[in-house]
Amino acid sequence: MTARTAAAIASVTLALASSACLSFYEIAVETPIQAKIDVTPFRRVLVAGFLSGGSNNIDPNSETARLLRSQLRTKSDMTVIDADVLSLVDEVDRRNGSPPAPATPAATPAAGQAATEPKVRTEEDLKPYESIFSDADFWKRIGEEYQGPLIVTGTVMFTEIQRSGMVARPQSYTDAQGRPQFSETRQFTIQAGFALTPKFVFIDGRTGALLYSESFHEENLYPTTQSTPALSSYFELMDKLMPAFLNTLSTQKIRGTRILLK
């Protein structure tokens, strides 16, 4: 055996012996993500109301206002103002001399009763209404009623969707030796569900100026044989994007783990 070979064997042996003595430790870590806007000038927050539309299964305006107020009460240092939820669609219609939009039913209409179609059904229908967010005088008047709070408003589209196509699914079988095996098969599948597309707009209630806005999109799809209530799906979708909404106003911490060797 040459000296070089002996040295290599000794190095490998030492490395294996060292690794056998290593200990692995899993530790929890938190990574802060800074808030997207500075809310320190505000002590109060008003979730005013939203331009909403899409499905007539729920009222996205009131549901979103209630949910955001609830979240901000527990996860924000600002005082959440209790106030009537504004119907911004009706506000714009009044300005244009149009009749107000019919109230969105809170539940599926009874048998034989016609469902009321929302006035805003698509994102194209929504566009003519969005000019209200640049009306600084309107928002300043709203802010003056509540001592100049941070105002949260925006748009919420909650729509029914359907997707179809080929989907890969695992299929089990038993081979000739009696062992369970799996193979992949492709099937044509139709799924239905709901899509949620909100845009959150943050306005300075002291001046009416727009501070920040951000849009999101989430979808839930289910087998057509599965009956999922629209309101349940709405809350599932909002739960996915709530951390991003809260991160706009305050620093959030992402929790994870790291492995240390010792």
N, C-alpha and C positions, 0 to 999 in steps of 0.2 A: 504494500500500500504506500503510495507516495505521500509526501508531507502535505501537498495541496489537497489531496483527497481526504486525508485525515482531518485537516482543518475544516473542510466543508461539512463533513459528518458531524464534527463537534459543534459547529455553528447551528446546524439544523436541530441537533439534540438540545442545545441550550434554548433555542427559540421555542421548541415544543414544551420544554420544562417551564419556561417563563409563562407561556400562554395558559398552562394548566393552573397557574397560581393567580391568574387574573380574575377579578370579580366585576360583575356588571351591575350597575346601579341605574335605575330609571327615576328621573327627577321631573317634577312638574315645572313648567316655565310659562310665563305670561309675556306676550308681546303687545305693547300698547300701539294703537292706531289713533293718530291725532284727529280731533274733530275737524270737519270740513269748513265750518264757519265759526266765528268768534261770537258767542252768545253772552259774554260777560256783561255787556251793557243792559241786558234784559233780566228783569226779575220775574216777569210774567209771560206766559205763552197762551195764545188763543188759537185753537184749531177751529178755523172759521167755517169751513165748508168747501165743497168741491164741485167742479163741473163733472158730472157723471153720466153714464149711460151704458148701453150694451144689452145685457139680459134684463128681462123684467122679473126674474126670480127673486131678486133682493134689491134693496135700495143702497147702492154703493156709497152714496153721499153720507147718509146718516151712519151706516155701519163703520165706514172708515173713520169718521170723526169720533165716534164712541171708542173705537179700538185705540186710536192714537192718543186720545186723552187718557185712557186707562194706562197705557204704557208710559206716558210721560209723567204721570203721577208717581209711579214707582221707580222710574229710572232717570229722572231729571231733577235738578235742584230748583228749577223754576216752578212758580205757582201756576197751576193749570186753571184757566178761567172757565167757569160753567156759563154757557150762553146757548141760545137757540142756534141750531145749525143753519147756516145760510144756504139757500138754494140759488146758486150762481147762474144756473140755466134760466131760472125765472127772472133773475135780475137783468140779465142781458136781453131777454125777451121783452121785458117792460120798457127798456130803453129803445128797443126797435119797434115798439108798438104792436108786438105779437102777443097772442094769448099765452098765458103761462102753461108750462108743460104739465100734463096730468100726473097726479101722484102715482109713484111706483108702488104696486101692491107689495105687502110684506110677505105674502105667501102665495102659493099657487091658487088661482081662482077656482071657485066651486064649479062642479059639473054644469055645463050649459052656459056658464058665464064667460064672456069673451075677455081674453087677457088684454090689458092696456099696453100698447107698444110704447116703449120709451121714445122721447123726442130725439134723443141722441143715440143712434144705433151703431154708428161706425166712427172711426177716427176722423174720417173726412167730414162727418156731421159736426164733429167737435171743434174743428179748426176755426170757424167763424166766431166762436164764443171765447177763444183764448185771449182776445185782445183785452179782456177785463184785467188781466194780470199786469198790464202796463199802465193802468189807470191809477196813477199815484194819488190823485185827489180822493178817489173812492176809498182806497185803503187807508189813507191818512184819517178820513172821517171815521172809519171803523176803529182805528187805533185810538183816536181821541176819546171814544166811549169807554175805553178800558185802560187808560193811563199809559198809552204807548207800548204795548207788548210786542213780542215777536209773534208774527202772524204766520200760521201754517195753513196753506191752501193748496190748490193744484187741480189735477184731473184724475179720475178713476174710471177706467173702462173694464167692465166685467162681462165677458162674452162667452157664449156657448161655442164649442169648437168640435170638429170631428176630423180624425186622421185615418187613412187607410194605406195599406202597403204590405210588403212581405216582411215577416218577422221571424228571426231565428229562435227556435225553441229546443231545449234539450229533450231527448226521448230515451227512456231506459229500455234495455232488452237484456236477455240472458244468452251468453254465447254457448258454443257446443260443450264446453267444460262445466257449464252450470254457473259461470261467474257473471255477476251483474256488470253490464257495460252501458255506456251512454254514447249516443250519436246526436248530431245536430240536424234538425229538419226545419224547412222553411215553410211557413204557412201565411196565407193571405188573411190579414186581420183588420177589423174595423174597430176603432176606439173612439170614444166620445168623452168630453169633459168640459173644462172651463179654462179660460185664459184671463189673467189679471194684468192690466197695463196701467200702472199709476205714474203720475208725474207729481212730485212734491215740490211746491214752490214756497220759499221762505221770504217774507216781506217785513221790512222795518215799519212797525206801527207808528213810529214817531214822524216819519217822513213819507211813508207810502212807497219807498223805493224797494225794488226787487233785489234781494241779497244773493239768492242762490236757487237753482232748480236742478233736479235730477230725475231721470226717467228709469223705469224698471219694467221687466216683463217676465212673468212666470206662467207655467202651464201645468195642469194636472189632467192626465188621460186615464181612462178606466175602460175595462171591457164593457161592451154594450149590454152584457147580461147583468152588470152590476149597477145598482141604483144608488147614486151618491147625492145627497141633498146639496143644493147649490150653496147654502150658507156654510156647510161643513167644508166644502172645497175652498170657499173664499177664505176662511180662517187658516186653512192649511197653506194657501198661497201667501197670505200676509205674513205668516210665521216665517217663511223663507226669506223675505226681504226686510223684516223688521230690524235685524242688526244693522243693516246698511242705513236705514232711516235714522236710527238712534245715533249712529256714528257721525251723522251730519251735525248733531248738536253737542255731543260730548265724546271725550276720548274713551274708546272701547278697548277691552283687553281680549286677545285671542289666546285661549289656553291650549297647551300642548305638552308633549313630553320629550325628553332627550335622554339618550343612553350614555353613561359615563363608564369608562374602564378604570379600574384601580387595582 
